[in-house]
């Protein structure tokens, strides 16, 4: 479904900006209207969606206002430049920018591969922690052996009771281990995210050097640390556990029940600790992709803005001097509306 485009709301002639647009939501809605008049419908959608978020903080609104202002200033400036550029140069200019965008997208892919490799190296360090955890199996097995020996249920219930003990002991061990390694996992998470941020900033500088507009410094919140103990809190049994627990035929003596429970214990410790590692890896991947998608979306937005500028310039130029003058007046009006949004009362 196409987003609903908001067009035509203009500030009054005497507006200082803040009187007409007293809140961040008001400003974002006016940004949406200006973007709609420029045909930047994806910007309309983003601005309106953020304006409607009741939980958005003042800092989030201010950052959004600055971001949308930068995008609209770029688009208006590029439209003026495209309008005044001789048609003979438009093709070469567009080709140069398209090539620059293609290069930037390739650099982004290369950066992603490098960051992914660095992420794998960090995850391997956490896997070493898991190996040390699995080496504690004998201590867990001793607890299980004591629990099974003390179990007083009948022989047909013994196997299920032993398996239940195994699951409980494994879950407790995984939770304790996850809590123990959490500070180290958090430090690794911070290290990885800060590495992503450094690589991203280098990429942004390279993109800007190629002549493309990329918004200001990307901030990365490394405070959202991984919480691996959550993954260990619920141990998902591997295939076969349920049927093993329900089995009532075959050998049911205490020794056989204990042997089966030992298998359950080992598989549960392996499965539960793997879940912790997977949760850590997933959070790292999400943090990295969040940054990569931000740049990818900016490149796409830049490419779309350049195309709109070229199309608008071509349409105005085909109408001759009168069409060009009308388009310049329209751009001046949009720039004036935008400037009113950026005035802040002191």
N, C-alpha and C positions, 0 to 999 in steps of 0.2 A: 504494500500500500504506500502510495506517495504521501510524504508529509504535507500537512496543510500549510500553505505559504501565507505569511502575514505581510501585508503590504499597505503602505500609504499613511500610517500614523506619523504625523510630523509634530515637532516641538513648536510651541508658540514662539512668536518673534522675540519676545522679551525673556524667554526662559534662560536661567543661569545653568540649566542642566539638572542640578540636584533638586530644584523645586518641582520640576515636572517628573523626575525619576528618583523618588526619595529612597528607594530600596534597591538592593542588588537584583531582586526579581524584576523590578520595573526596568532597570537598565538592560537586563538580559532580554526581556521581551522587545525592547526597542532595537537592540542589536538584531534580534530575529527579524524585525520588520525591515531594517536596512538590508540585511542579507537577502531577504525575500525580494526586495527591489533590484538587487544585483543578480538574482537568479541562483544564489548559492543555497539551494534548498536543503542540502545536508547540514549546513551551518544553522539554518532555521530549526531543524529538528533537534540538534544538539542543544541550542540555546533555550528553546522552549522546554525541553525535557528537564534541563537543570533548573530552570525557573520554577517549575512545578514541584520540585523536591522540597517538601516541607522540612526535612531534617538537615538541609544544606546549611553549613555554618557560614558565618561572615567571612572567614578566611577563604573558604572554598568559593564563595560568590565573588570576592575581590580577585582571586586568581583567575576565575572564569572571565570576569570583565576584562582583565588585562589580556588574556589569551584571545578572546574574540575581537578586541580592539586591534591587536596586532594583525590578525587575519584580515580584517576589513580594511585597515590602512594599506596593507600590501595589495589587496585586490583593487582598491580604488586607484592607487598609484600605478599599478600595472596596466589598468584600463586607460589611464591618461597616456602612458608611454606608448601603448599599442595604438591608440588613436592617432597620435602625432607621428608615429613611425611611418616612413614611406612604404607603400605596399610592396615595393621591390625588395625591401629588407625584412619584411615580416616573415617570409618563408625561412630564411636562413636563421633568423632569431628563434623562431619556433623550433627548428631542427636542433639548434645548439642546446636549448633548454630541455627538449625531449631526451637528447643524448645524456645531458647532465643528470636528469632524473633516472634514466636507465642505469647509469654508472652508480648513482647513490643507492639504488635498490640492490645492485650487485654487491656493493660494499656492505650493505645491511645483512645480506645473506652470509657473506664471509665472516662478519662479526658474530653472527648467530652461531655458526659452526665452531668458531674459536671459543665462544662463551660456553657452548655445550660441552666441549672437550674439557674446559676448566671445571665445569660443574661435575662432570664424571669423576675427575680427580678428587674433588672434595667429597663426593659420595663414597668413593673408595676408602677414604679415611674413616668415615663412619662405619663402613662395613667391617673395618678392622676392630672397631669397638664391638660389633655384633659377634665377631669370631671369639672375642674374649668372653662375651656373655655365654655363648653356647658351650664354652669350655667349663662352665659351672654346672653342667648337667649332672655330674655325680652328686653334688650337694642337693640338688632338687630330687634326684632319684632316692636319696636316703630319706628325705621327708616323705616321699610317696610310699616307700617300703614300710616305714613306721605306721603311716595312716592305714595302709591295707592290712597290716598285721593286727591292728587294733579294731578293725571293722568287725562288727558282730552280726551282720545280716546273713540271711540264708544263702546257701550255695548258688541258687539261681539268680539272686540279686547282687551277688558279689562282683561279677564282671562289670555291671553298670556302675556300682558304687566305686570301684577302683578307677574306672575311666573318669568319673566325675571328680574324684580326688586329683587325678592327673591334670585335668583341665583347670581346676582351681589353683593348683600349685603353679602351673605354667603361667596362668594369667597374672598371678601375684608377682611372679619373678619378672615377667616382662614389664609390668608397671613399675616395679622398683628399679629395674635397669633403665627404663626410659626416663624416669625422674632423675636418676643419677647422671645420665649423659646429657640432660637438657642444657646445662650451661655450655658444654662443649659444642652441642649441636647449634645453639643460638649463635655462638661465636663463629662457627663455620658459615651459618646462614648470612650473618652480617658481612663476613669476608667476601662471600660470593656476590651479594647484592652490591657492595661497594665496588667490586671489580666490574660488574655489569655497568655501573654508573660511570666509571672512568672510561671504559671502552666506548660507551655511548657518547660521552662528551667529545672524545676524539673523533668519533664518526660525525657528530654534528658539525664540528669545526671543519672537517674535510668537505662535508656537503655545502657548507656556507662558502668555502673557498672556491667551490665549483660554480658559485653564482646563484644558488637556490636559497629561498627563504625557509628557514626553520626557526620555530619559536624559541624563546629564551631558554635559559638553563633548565634542563629537566631535573626535577628533584625526585629523589628516590627515598622512600620511607623504609629504612632498615630496622625500624623499631618493631615491625610486625614479625616477631621471631617465631620460629617453628615451635610447636608444642608437641613433641613426639609422644608424651605419655598418653595423649588422647587416643592415639592409634593402638596403644597396648591395652587400653581399658576394655576393649571388646575383642576377644579372640575368635576369629571365624574358623570353625573346625574344618579341616580338609575333608575331602570325600572319604566316606567310609566310617567316619566317627559315629554317626548316628546308628548305622546298622550294627556297628560293633557293640555299641552300648546296649542295644536292644536284644542282642543275641541271647538265646536261652537254650541252645542245643550245643552239643559238643562238650569238651572238657570245661568244667567250672570250678576246679579246685583252686585253692589260694595261690599256688605257684603259677598256674596258667593265667589266672586273672591278673597277677602282678606283672607277668611278662607282657601281656597285652597292654596294660596300663603304662608300662615303660615306653612302649612304642608311641602311645598316644601322647605321653609327656614330651618325648623328643620332638615329635611332629608339631606339637602345640608351641613349644619354645621356638622352633625354627620359623613356623608360620607367623607367630606373634611378633617376633623381632624383625621379620621381613616386612611386616605391615608398618613398623616404625620407620624403617629405612625408606619404604615407598612413600610414606607421608612426607618425610623430609625432602625426598627428591621431587615430589609433586609441588611442594611449596617453592622450591628453588626454580623449577620450570615455570611456574606461574609468575614469579617475580621477573624472570628474564623475558618471558613473552610479553608481559605487560609493557616493558620498556620498548621492546622491538616493535610491538604493534603501535605504540605511540608515534614512533618515527615513521613507520610505514603509512599510517593514516595521514601524517603531516605531508609526506611526499605526495600521496594521492590528492590531498586537498590543494597542494601547490599546483599539481598538474591540472586539476579541474579549474582552478582559478585562471591559470594561463590560457586554457582553452576558451573559457568564457570571455576573457579579455580579447582574444584574437577574433572570436566570432562577433562580439559586439562592435569591435573596431571595423571589421569588414562590412558589417551591415550599415554602419554610419557612413563609412567612406563611399559606399555605393550610392548614397543619397546626396553626395557632394558637400559643399561648404555648409549648407543649411543643416544637413543631418549631423555633421561633425560638431557644429555650434550647439545644436540641441543636446547632443550627448555630453559635451563638455559642461553645459549648464546643469544637466542632470547630475553629473559627477560632483560638481561644486556643491549642489544642494545636499547630496548624500554625505559629502565630507563635512558640511556644516552641521548636519544632524548628528554625525558621529562625534564631532568636537564637543557638542553640548553634553554628551554622555561622559566625557572624560574630565569635566570640570568638577573639582571637589572642593567643597566649602571648608575653610580652615577655621 
